[in-house]
Amino acid sequence: MTNNFPVILTNEKGNGKKPEFRNALFNLDKSTISNDNVEHLITIYNSAKQLDIRNKVLKLLYDFTYPLLKDFFMNAYKKERYLDMKIYALRGLSNFIEEKEITQLLKKFNQSLAKRQQTTPYNFQEYELLKGGNALPYLAEKFGYPCFKETLEQVNRQYDAMPDAFKGHYRIDENGDIKMLKSPGESKAMMDRFWEEERSKLK
């Protein structure tokens, strides 16, 4: 199947801004990924400045166990600042490391997560990503480690603590795709009402 891997993605000078390159990456069939071509995706990730490209590569690779990927996922976990991206990297890394190491990584992760509640209390987008079917629920179910369950519980507690105006607008499925639960108009109206009520309290 490796001969079906798009040639444009093997180009060391691949340009993430070119439509042909982006189309090839975002429509890539995971069945064409092999030990022979995985290095091209690692190169794309390492050279990408665009967040959506790094995000896509992590999702394409996080279920593979080719030897090159252990260091890749560890480096990605350290590199990424968005918590959902860290979890995608950890999903891949968890195929290579023991529960004890994962627990240590999640201790620091949980501290960062707690700070989010203070610095960005209405950051529902990040919570929805962490609660997604391809993120913490998947890891808690697949591995059964208490550390994953504890982190998921913390995410749910912080999510539940938000005002209702920021909840239930969409969900993330097991493939990492967004499934809208409310129309954009409904979501905007709910949030507008919330901010209007907050402003009225200051008068």
Order of alpha helices (4+ residues) and beta strands (2+ residues): alpha-alpha-alpha-alpha-alpha-alpha-alpha-alpha-alpha-beta-beta-alpha
